[in-house]
Amino acid sequence: MTERRTLHLVLRGPGDPTLTWAMTVLYAAKQARLRGLTATAGRVELHPGEPDVVPELLEAWLVLGTPAQAATDAAPGRQADVDRLAEDVVRAAQERADRDGTRLTVEPDAS
């Protein structure tokens, strides 16, 4: 079985939430790779989504988990590793939001 966790992140201005999101995705991807896990940027919604306008709100879903081939491996479950990665990503996102002047909320994922 492939272990996974989906983070539903909401970022609000006055700073540019797209910069906070970009740095969060880069951090998640690097940390996942170093831990033998995956990080996939899912849906991203910008409000307003107009060209040349800094969005006031960004909603995004980040999926963290084990690689698909791990489902057939005999290795024990890695849900605890995925959960630790999620905690680290949220902490890093909050630190980045503080630097960027954005507000981060982590919503319960309905998926």
The first five atom37 places (N, CA, C, CB, O) and aatype in JSON, in Angstrom:
{
  "aatype": [12, 16, 6, 1, 1, 16, 10, 8, 10, 19, 10, 1, 7, 14, 7, 3, 14, 16, 10, 16, 17, 0, 12, 16, 19, 10, 18, 0, 0, 11, 5, 0, 1, 10, 1, 7, 10, 16, 0, 16, 0, 7, 1, 19, 6, 10, 8, 14, 7, 6, 14, 3, 19, 19, 14, 6, 10, 10, 6, 0, 17, 10, 19, 10, 7, 16, 14, 0, 5, 0, 0, 16, 3, 0, 0, 14, 7, 1, 5, 0, 3, 19, 3, 1, 10, 0, 6, 3, 19, 19, 1, 0, 0, 5, 6, 1, 0, 3, 1, 3, 7, 16, 1, 10, 16, 19, 6, 14, 3, 0, 15],
  "atom_mask": [
    [1, 1, 1, 1, 1],
    [1, 1, 1, 1, 1],
    [1, 1, 1, 1, 1],
    [1, 1, 1, 1, 1],
    [1, 1, 1, 1, 1],
    [1, 1, 1, 1, 1],
    [1, 1, 1, 1, 1],
    [1, 1, 1, 1, 1],
    [1, 1, 1, 1, 1],
    [1, 1, 1, 1, 1],
    [1, 1, 1, 1, 1],
    [1, 1, 1, 1, 1],
    [1, 1, 1, 0, 1],
    [1, 1, 1, 1, 1],
    [1, 1, 1, 0, 1],
    [1, 1, 1, 1, 1],
    [1, 1, 1, 1, 1],
    [1, 1, 1, 1, 1],
    [1, 1, 1, 1, 1],
    [1, 1, 1, 1, 1],
    [1, 1, 1, 1, 1],
    [1, 1, 1, 1, 1],
    [1, 1, 1, 1, 1],
    [1, 1, 1, 1, 1],
    [1, 1, 1, 1, 1],
    [1, 1, 1, 1, 1],
    [1, 1, 1, 1, 1],
    [1, 1, 1, 1, 1],
    [1, 1, 1, 1, 1],
    [1, 1, 1, 1, 1],
    [1, 1, 1, 1, 1],
    [1, 1, 1, 1, 1],
    [1, 1, 1, 1, 1],
    [1, 1, 1, 1, 1],
    [1, 1, 1, 1, 1],
    [1, 1, 1, 0, 1],
    [1, 1, 1, 1, 1],
    [1, 1, 1, 1, 1],
    [1, 1, 1, 1, 1],
    [1, 1, 1, 1, 1],
    [1, 1, 1, 1, 1],
    [1, 1, 1, 0, 1],
    [1, 1, 1, 1, 1],
    [1, 1, 1, 1, 1],
    [1, 1, 1, 1, 1],
    [1, 1, 1, 1, 1],
    [1, 1, 1, 1, 1],
    [1, 1, 1, 1, 1],
    [1, 1, 1, 0, 1],
    [1, 1, 1, 1, 1],
    [1, 1, 1, 1, 1],
    [1, 1, 1, 1, 1],
    [1, 1, 1, 1, 1],
    [1, 1, 1, 1, 1],
    [1, 1, 1, 1, 1],
    [1, 1, 1, 1, 1],
    [1, 1, 1, 1, 1],
    [1, 1, 1, 1, 1],
    [1, 1, 1, 1, 1],
    [1, 1, 1, 1, 1],
    [1, 1, 1, 1, 1],
    [1, 1, 1, 1, 1],
    [1, 1, 1, 1, 1],
    [1, 1, 1, 1, 1],
    [1, 1, 1, 0, 1],
    [1, 1, 1, 1, 1],
    [1, 1, 1, 1, 1],
    [1, 1, 1, 1, 1],
    [1, 1, 1, 1, 1],
    [1, 1, 1, 1, 1],
    [1, 1, 1, 1, 1],
    [1, 1, 1, 1, 1],
    [1, 1, 1, 1, 1],
    [1, 1, 1, 1, 1],
    [1, 1, 1, 1, 1],
    [1, 1, 1, 1, 1],
    [1, 1, 1, 0, 1],
    [1, 1, 1, 1, 1],
    [1, 1, 1, 1, 1],
    [1, 1, 1, 1, 1],
    [1, 1, 1, 1, 1],
    [1, 1, 1, 1, 1],
    [1, 1, 1, 1, 1],
    [1, 1, 1, 1, 1],
    [1, 1, 1, 1, 1],
    [1, 1, 1, 1, 1],
    [1, 1, 1, 1, 1],
    [1, 1, 1, 1, 1],
    [1, 1, 1, 1, 1],
    [1, 1, 1, 1, 1],
    [1, 1, 1, 1, 1],
    [1, 1, 1, 1, 1],
    [1, 1, 1, 1, 1],
    [1, 1, 1, 1, 1],
    [1, 1, 1, 1, 1],
    [1, 1, 1, 1, 1],
    [1, 1, 1, 1, 1],
    [1, 1, 1, 1, 1],
    [1, 1, 1, 1, 1],
    [1, 1, 1, 1, 1],
    [1, 1, 1, 0, 1],
    [1, 1, 1, 1, 1],
    [1, 1, 1, 1, 1],
    [1, 1, 1, 1, 1],
    [1, 1, 1, 1, 1],
    [1, 1, 1, 1, 1],
    [1, 1, 1, 1, 1],
    [1, 1, 1, 1, 1],
    [1, 1, 1, 1, 1],
    [1, 1, 1, 1, 1],
    [1, 1, 1, 1, 1]
  ],
  "atom_positions": [
    [[0.83, -1.18, 0.0], [0.0, 0.0, 0.0], [0.88, 1.25, 0.0], [-0.95, 0.0, 1.21], [1.88, 1.32, 0.71]],
    [[0.5, 2.22, -0.8], [1.23, 3.47, -0.86], [0.7, 4.42, 0.21], [1.12, 4.11, -2.27], [-0.48, 4.75, 0.22]],
    [[1.58, 4.84, 1.11], [1.17, 5.77, 2.16], [1.22, 7.18, 1.57], [2.09, 5.66, 3.41], [2.09, 7.49, 0.76]],
    [[0.27, 8.02, 1.99], [0.28, 9.4, 1.51], [-0.45, 10.31, 2.48], [-0.36, 9.48, 0.13], [-1.19, 9.89, 3.36]],
    [[-0.19, 11.58, 2.28], [-0.87, 12.62, 3.06], [-1.02, 13.83, 2.16], [-0.07, 12.98, 4.37], [-0.08, 14.23, 1.49]],
    [[-2.2, 14.41, 2.16], [-2.46, 15.59, 1.35], [-2.57, 16.8, 2.27], [-3.75, 15.42, 0.51], [-3.34, 16.81, 3.23]],
    [[-1.78, 17.83, 1.96], [-1.85, 19.09, 2.69], [-2.66, 20.07, 1.86], [-0.42, 19.65, 2.99], [-2.36, 20.29, 0.68]],
    [[-3.66, 20.67, 2.45], [-4.47, 21.71, 1.81], [-4.02, 23.03, 2.44], [-6.04, 21.47, 1.99], [-4.36, 23.33, 3.58]],
    [[-3.26, 23.79, 1.67], [-2.67, 25.02, 2.18], [-3.4, 26.23, 1.61], [-1.17, 25.09, 1.82], [-3.72, 26.27, 0.42]],
    [[-3.67, 27.2, 2.46], [-4.3, 28.45, 2.04], [-3.35, 29.57, 2.44], [-5.73, 28.64, 2.69], [-2.98, 29.71, 3.61]],
    [[-2.96, 30.37, 1.46], [-2.05, 31.49, 1.69], [-2.77, 32.79, 1.31], [-0.73, 31.33, 0.87], [-3.39, 32.87, 0.25]],
    [[-2.66, 33.79, 2.18], [-3.3, 35.08, 1.95], [-2.27, 36.19, 2.04], [-4.45, 35.32, 2.96], [-1.28, 36.08, 2.76]],
    [[-2.52, 37.29, 1.29], [-1.67, 38.47, 1.33], [-1.73, 39.13, 2.69], [0.0, 0.0, 0.0], [-2.43, 38.64, 3.58]],
    [[-1.04, 40.22, 2.88], [-0.7, 41.22, 1.88], [0.53, 40.89, 1.03], [-0.48, 42.5, 2.55], [0.67, 41.45, -0.05]],
    [[1.4, 40.01, 1.47], [2.53, 39.62, 0.64], [2.06, 38.78, -0.54], [0.0, 0.0, 0.0], [0.87, 38.48, -0.65]],
    [[2.99, 38.39, -1.4], [2.65, 37.61, -2.59], [2.6, 36.12, -2.22], [3.68, 37.86, -3.73], [3.65, 35.52, -2.0]],
    [[1.41, 35.53, -2.16], [1.33, 34.12, -1.76], [1.96, 33.16, -2.76], [-0.11, 33.75, -1.56], [2.3, 32.04, -2.4]],
    [[2.12, 33.59, -4.02], [2.72, 32.68, -5.0], [4.19, 32.43, -4.69], [2.58, 33.25, -6.41], [4.7, 31.34, -4.96]],
    [[4.87, 33.41, -4.12], [6.28, 33.21, -3.75], [6.4, 32.23, -2.59], [6.94, 34.56, -3.38], [7.28, 31.36, -2.59]],
    [[5.52, 32.36, -1.61], [5.53, 31.43, -0.49], [5.23, 30.01, -0.97], [4.5, 31.86, 0.58], [5.88, 29.06, -0.54]],
    [[4.26, 29.87, -1.87], [3.91, 28.55, -2.42], [5.09, 27.96, -3.17], [2.68, 28.66, -3.34], [5.41, 26.78, -3.0]],
    [[5.74, 28.77, -4.01], [6.87, 28.26, -4.8], [7.97, 27.73, -3.9], [7.42, 29.37, -5.72], [8.51, 26.65, -4.14]],
    [[8.32, 28.48, -2.88], [9.38, 28.04, -1.97], [8.95, 26.8, -1.18], [9.77, 29.18, -1.02], [9.78, 25.94, -0.88]],
    [[7.68, 26.71, -0.84], [7.17, 25.54, -0.13], [7.27, 24.29, -0.99], [5.71, 25.76, 0.31], [7.67, 23.23, -0.51]],
    [[6.9, 24.41, -2.26], [6.97, 23.27, -3.18], [8.42, 22.82, -3.36], [6.35, 23.62, -4.55], [8.71, 21.62, -3.34]],
    [[9.33, 23.77, -3.53], [10.75, 23.41, -3.68], [11.28, 22.71, -2.44], [11.59, 24.67, -3.98], [11.99, 21.71, -2.54]],
    [[10.93, 23.23, -1.27], [11.36, 22.6, -0.01], [10.8, 21.19, 0.09], [10.9, 23.45, 1.2], [11.53, 20.25, 0.41]],
    [[9.51, 21.03, -0.19], [8.87, 19.72, -0.08], [9.5, 18.72, -1.04], [7.36, 19.83, -0.36], [9.76, 17.58, -0.67]],
    [[9.76, 19.15, -2.27], [10.34, 18.25, -3.27], [11.74, 17.79, -2.84], [10.41, 18.94, -4.64], [12.07, 16.61, -2.96]],
    [[12.54, 18.72, -2.35], [13.9, 18.36, -1.94], [13.88, 17.43, -0.73], [14.72, 19.63, -1.61], [14.57, 16.4, -0.72]],
    [[13.09, 17.77, 0.27], [13.04, 16.94, 1.47], [12.47, 15.56, 1.17], [12.21, 17.63, 2.55], [12.93, 14.56, 1.72]],
    [[11.47, 15.5, 0.31], [10.9, 14.2, -0.07], [11.95, 13.34, -0.77], [9.66, 14.38, -0.98], [12.1, 12.16, -0.45]],
    [[12.65, 13.93, -1.71], [13.69, 13.19, -2.45], [14.76, 12.66, -1.5], [14.33, 14.09, -3.52], [15.17, 11.51, -1.62]],
    [[15.2, 13.49, -0.56], [16.24, 13.07, 0.39], [15.76, 11.92, 1.29], [16.66, 14.26, 1.25], [16.57, 11.14, 1.78]],
    [[14.46, 11.82, 1.5], [13.89, 10.8, 2.38], [13.33, 9.59, 1.62], [12.79, 11.41, 3.23], [12.76, 8.69, 2.22]],
    [[13.51, 9.59, 0.29], [12.98, 8.48, -0.5], [11.47, 8.51, -0.63], [0.0, 0.0, 0.0], [10.83, 7.48, -0.8]],
    [[10.89, 9.71, -0.55], [9.45, 9.9, -0.65], [9.15, 10.76, -1.87], [8.88, 10.56, 0.64], [10.05, 11.11, -2.63]],
    [[7.88, 11.1, -2.06], [7.49, 11.96, -3.18], [6.7, 13.15, -2.67], [6.67, 11.17, -4.21], [6.06, 13.1, -1.62]],
    [[6.77, 14.23, -3.43], [5.96, 15.43, -3.17], [5.43, 15.89, -4.52], [6.79, 16.57, -2.45], [6.2, 16.16, -5.45]],
    [[4.12, 15.98, -4.62], [3.49, 16.36, -5.88], [2.59, 17.56, -5.64], [2.69, 15.18, -6.48], [1.69, 17.52, -4.8]],
    [[2.83, 18.63, -6.39], [1.96, 19.79, -6.31], [0.67, 19.46, -7.03], [2.64, 21.07, -6.92], [0.67, 19.18, -8.23]],
    [[-0.42, 19.49, -6.3], [-1.73, 19.2, -6.89], [-2.36, 20.47, -7.41], [0.0, 0.0, 0.0], [-1.69, 21.34, -7.97]],
    [[-3.63, 20.57, -7.25], [-4.39, 21.72, -7.75], [-3.96, 23.01, -7.05], [-5.91, 21.5, -7.55], [-3.69, 23.01, -5.85]],
    [[-3.9, 24.09, -7.82], [-3.59, 25.41, -7.29], [-4.65, 26.38, -7.81], [-2.14, 25.88, -7.7], [-4.91, 26.43, -9.01]],
    [[-5.25, 27.13, -6.92], [-6.25, 28.12, -7.3], [-5.8, 29.49, -6.81], [-7.65, 27.76, -6.73], [-5.42, 29.64, -5.65]],
    [[-5.84, 30.47, -7.7], [-5.47, 31.84, -7.37], [-6.71, 32.71, -7.42], [-4.38, 32.37, -8.35], [-7.54, 32.58, -8.32]],
    [[-6.83, 33.6, -6.45], [-7.97, 34.52, -6.4], [-7.45, 35.93, -6.15], [-8.99, 34.1, -5.29], [-6.84, 36.13, -5.09]],
    [[-7.61, 36.92, -6.99], [-8.15, 36.74, -8.34], [-7.1, 36.1, -9.24], [-8.61, 38.08, -8.93], [-5.9, 36.21, -8.98]],
    [[-7.54, 35.45, -10.26], [-6.64, 34.77, -11.18], [-6.4, 35.57, -12.44], [0.0, 0.0, 0.0], [-6.38, 35.01, -13.54]],
    [[-6.24, 36.85, -12.29], [-6.04, 37.75, -13.44], [-4.56, 37.92, -13.74], [-6.7, 39.12, -13.18], [-3.74, 37.9, -12.82]],
    [[-4.21, 38.09, -15.03], [-2.81, 38.36, -15.37], [-2.36, 39.7, -14.77], [-2.62, 38.37, -16.92], [-3.15, 40.63, -14.63]],
    [[-1.11, 39.77, -14.41], [-0.5, 41.0, -13.89], [-1.12, 41.51, -12.59], [-0.59, 42.08, -14.93], [-1.05, 42.7, -12.29]],
    [[-1.74, 40.61, -11.83], [-2.31, 40.98, -10.53], [-1.77, 40.01, -9.49], [-3.89, 40.95, -10.57], [-1.86, 38.79, -9.66]],
    [[-1.2, 40.54, -8.42], [-0.75, 39.68, -7.32], [-1.99, 39.14, -6.63], [0.18, 40.47, -6.31], [-2.83, 39.92, -6.17]],
    [[-2.13, 37.82, -6.55], [-3.34, 37.27, -5.95], [-3.42, 37.58, -4.45], [-3.4, 35.76, -6.16], [-2.41, 37.65, -3.75]],
    [[-4.65, 37.76, -4.0], [-4.89, 37.97, -2.57], [-4.91, 36.65, -1.83], [-6.2, 38.72, -2.35], [-4.63, 36.59, -0.63]],
    [[-5.25, 35.57, -2.56], [-5.44, 34.27, -1.93], [-4.95, 33.18, -2.87], [-6.92, 34.04, -1.56], [-5.2, 33.23, -4.08]],
    [[-4.26, 32.21, -2.32], [-3.83, 31.04, -3.07], [-4.23, 29.82, -2.27], [-2.28, 31.06, -3.34], [-3.92, 29.71, -1.09]],
    [[-4.93, 28.91, -2.92], [-5.28, 27.62, -2.31], [-4.56, 26.55, -3.09], [-6.83, 27.37, -2.31], [-4.59, 26.54, -4.32]],
    [[-3.9, 25.64, -2.38], [-3.14, 24.6, -3.08], [-3.17, 23.31, -2.29], [-1.68, 25.06, -3.29], [-3.34, 23.29, -1.07]],
    [[-3.0, 22.22, -3.03], [-2.96, 20.89, -2.44], [-1.62, 20.27, -2.77], [-4.14, 20.0, -2.95], [-1.22, 20.23, -3.93]],
    [[-0.93, 19.79, -1.76], [0.38, 19.18, -1.9], [0.27, 17.75, -1.39], [1.49, 19.99, -1.12], [-0.08, 17.51, -0.24]],
    [[0.59, 16.8, -2.27], [0.45, 15.38, -1.93], [1.83, 14.82, -1.62], [-0.23, 14.58, -3.08], [2.73, 14.85, -2.46]],
    [[1.99, 14.31, -0.41], [3.25, 13.7, 0.03], [3.02, 12.21, 0.18], [3.74, 14.34, 1.38], [1.96, 11.78, 0.63]],
    [[4.02, 11.42, -0.19], [3.81, 9.99, -0.05], [5.02, 9.16, -0.41], [0.0, 0.0, 0.0], [6.13, 9.66, -0.59]],
    [[4.75, 7.86, -0.51], [5.79, 6.92, -0.9], [5.7, 6.71, -2.41], [5.65, 5.56, -0.14], [4.62, 6.82, -2.98]],
    [[6.82, 6.4, -3.05], [6.78, 6.14, -4.49], [5.86, 4.96, -4.8], [8.2, 5.86, -5.02], [5.69, 4.07, -3.97]],
    [[5.28, 4.96, -5.98], [4.33, 3.91, -6.37], [4.95, 2.53, -6.29], [3.82, 4.17, -7.78], [4.28, 1.58, -5.89]],
    [[6.23, 2.39, -6.65], [6.85, 1.06, -6.63], [6.98, 0.52, -5.21], [8.24, 1.12, -7.28], [7.14, -0.68, -5.02]],
    [[6.89, 1.39, -4.2], [6.99, 0.93, -2.81], [5.8, 0.06, -2.44], [7.07, 2.13, -1.86], [5.87, -0.72, -1.49]],
    [[4.71, 0.18, -3.18], [3.52, -0.62, -2.87], [3.78, -2.11, -3.07], [2.34, -0.18, -3.74], [3.12, -2.95, -2.46]],
    [[4.74, -2.44, -3.93], [5.03, -3.85, -4.18], [6.26, -4.33, -3.42], [5.23, -4.08, -5.66], [6.56, -5.52, -3.4]],
    [[6.97, -3.4, -2.79], [8.16, -3.77, -2.03], [7.75, -4.43, -0.71], [9.05, -2.53, -1.75], [6.63, -4.26, -0.23]],
    [[8.68, -5.17, -0.16], [8.42, -5.84, 1.12], [8.75, -4.95, 2.31], [9.23, -7.13, 1.21], [8.64, -5.38, 3.46]],
    [[9.15, -3.7, 2.04], [9.52, -2.79, 3.12], [8.3, -2.48, 3.99], [10.11, -1.48, 2.54], [7.17, -2.45, 3.5]],
    [[8.53, -2.26, 5.28], [7.42, -1.94, 6.17], [6.82, -0.59, 5.8], [7.87, -1.95, 7.63], [7.43, 0.2, 5.08]],
    [[5.62, -0.31, 6.3], [4.94, 0.95, 6.03], [5.76, 2.16, 6.43], [0.0, 0.0, 0.0], [6.57, 2.11, 7.36]],
    [[5.55, 3.24, 5.7], [6.32, 4.45, 5.96], [5.41, 5.63, 6.27], [7.19, 4.78, 4.76], [5.81, 6.78, 6.07]],
    [[4.21, 5.36, 6.76], [3.29, 6.46, 7.04], [3.88, 7.44, 8.05], [1.95, 5.92, 7.55], [3.67, 8.64, 7.94]],
    [[4.62, 6.95, 9.03], [5.24, 7.84, 10.02], [6.24, 8.77, 9.35], [5.94, 7.02, 11.12], [6.34, 9.94, 9.72]],
    [[6.98, 8.26, 8.35], [7.92, 9.11, 7.61], [7.18, 10.18, 6.82], [8.79, 8.26, 6.65], [7.6, 11.34, 6.77]],
    [[6.07, 9.79, 6.21], [5.26, 10.74, 5.44], [4.69, 11.81, 6.38], [4.1, 10.01, 4.69], [4.69, 12.99, 6.04]],
    [[4.22, 11.4, 7.55], [3.67, 12.35, 8.52], [4.74, 13.32, 9.01], [3.06, 11.61, 9.7], [4.47, 14.51, 9.18]],
    [[5.97, 12.83, 9.24], [7.07, 13.71, 9.67], [7.4, 14.71, 8.57], [8.33, 12.88, 10.03], [7.64, 15.89, 8.84]],
    [[7.41, 14.24, 7.32], [7.65, 15.15, 6.2], [6.57, 16.23, 6.16], [7.7, 14.37, 4.86], [6.89, 17.4, 5.96]],
    [[5.33, 15.85, 6.34], [4.23, 16.82, 6.32], [4.43, 17.87, 7.41], [2.87, 16.11, 6.52], [4.24, 19.07, 7.16]],
    [[4.8, 17.45, 8.6], [5.05, 18.39, 9.69], [6.19, 19.35, 9.34], [5.38, 17.65, 10.99], [6.09, 20.55, 9.6]],
    [[7.25, 18.82, 8.75], [8.39, 19.65, 8.37], [8.01, 20.65, 7.28], [9.56, 18.78, 7.91], [8.46, 21.79, 7.3]],
    [[7.2, 20.21, 6.32], [6.78, 21.09, 5.23], [5.91, 22.22, 5.78], [6.01, 20.29, 4.15], [6.08, 23.37, 5.39]],
    [[4.99, 21.9, 6.67], [4.13, 22.94, 7.25], [4.98, 23.94, 8.04], [3.05, 22.31, 8.16], [4.75, 25.15, 7.95]],
    [[5.94, 23.44, 8.81], [6.82, 24.34, 9.58], [7.59, 25.26, 8.64], [7.8, 23.53, 10.45], [7.66, 26.47, 8.87]],
    [[8.17, 24.7, 7.58], [8.94, 25.5, 6.62], [8.04, 26.5, 5.9], [9.64, 24.58, 5.6], [8.45, 27.63, 5.65]],
    [[6.83, 26.08, 5.56], [5.89, 26.99, 4.89], [5.53, 28.16, 5.8], [4.61, 26.23, 4.47], [5.42, 29.29, 5.34]],
    [[5.36, 27.88, 7.09], [5.03, 28.95, 8.03], [6.2, 29.92, 8.18], [4.65, 28.36, 9.39], [6.0, 31.13, 8.22]],
    [[7.4, 29.39, 8.26], [8.58, 30.25, 8.35], [8.69, 31.13, 7.11], [9.86, 29.41, 8.52], [8.99, 32.32, 7.22]],
    [[8.45, 30.54, 5.94], [8.53, 31.31, 4.69], [7.42, 32.35, 4.63], [8.45, 30.36, 3.48], [7.65, 33.48, 4.2]],
    [[6.21, 31.97, 5.05], [5.09, 32.92, 5.05], [5.41, 34.12, 5.94], [3.8, 32.23, 5.53], [5.1, 35.26, 5.59]],
    [[6.02, 33.87, 7.08], [6.41, 34.96, 7.98], [7.38, 35.91, 7.28], [7.04, 34.41, 9.26], [7.25, 37.13, 7.42]],
    [[8.34, 35.36, 6.54], [9.31, 36.2, 5.82], [8.65, 36.98, 4.68], [10.44, 35.34, 5.27], [9.02, 38.12, 4.41]],
    [[7.68, 36.34, 4.01], [7.06, 36.94, 2.83], [5.89, 37.87, 3.15], [6.59, 35.86, 1.9], [5.37, 38.54, 2.26]],
    [[5.48, 37.91, 4.4], [4.33, 38.74, 4.76], [3.01, 38.15, 4.31], [0.0, 0.0, 0.0], [2.06, 38.87, 4.01]],
    [[2.95, 36.81, 4.28], [1.7, 36.14, 3.94], [1.21, 35.37, 5.16], [1.88, 35.18, 2.73], [1.97, 35.1, 6.09]],
    [[-0.07, 35.02, 5.14], [-0.66, 34.25, 6.23], [-0.96, 32.85, 5.73], [-1.96, 34.93, 6.78], [-1.57, 32.68, 4.67]],
    [[-0.53, 31.85, 6.47], [-0.73, 30.45, 6.11], [-1.79, 29.82, 7.0], [0.59, 29.66, 6.21], [-1.78, 29.98, 8.22]],
    [[-2.69, 29.09, 6.37], [-3.66, 28.25, 7.08], [-3.58, 26.87, 6.47], [-5.12, 28.84, 7.0], [-3.56, 26.73, 5.24]],
    [[-3.53, 25.85, 7.31], [-3.57, 24.48, 6.82], [-4.98, 23.96, 7.11], [-2.46, 23.57, 7.51], [-5.38, 23.83, 8.26]],
    [[-5.72, 23.67, 6.04], [-7.11, 23.22, 6.15], [-7.16, 21.7, 6.2], [-7.95, 23.75, 4.96], [-6.28, 21.04, 5.66]],
    [[-8.17, 21.15, 6.84], [-8.35, 19.7, 6.78], [-8.61, 19.29, 5.33], [-9.53, 19.24, 7.71], [-9.35, 19.97, 4.62]],
    [[-8.02, 18.21, 4.91], [-8.21, 17.75, 3.53], [-9.44, 16.87, 3.47], [-6.96, 16.99, 3.02], [-9.6, 15.95, 4.28]],
    [[-10.29, 17.14, 2.51], [-11.54, 16.39, 2.38], [-11.41, 15.19, 1.46], [-12.63, 17.29, 1.87], [-12.39, 14.48, 1.25]],
    [[-10.21, 14.95, 0.89], [-10.09, 13.83, -0.06], [-9.9, 12.52, 0.64], [-8.94, 14.07, -1.01], [-9.78, 11.48, -0.01]]
  ]
}
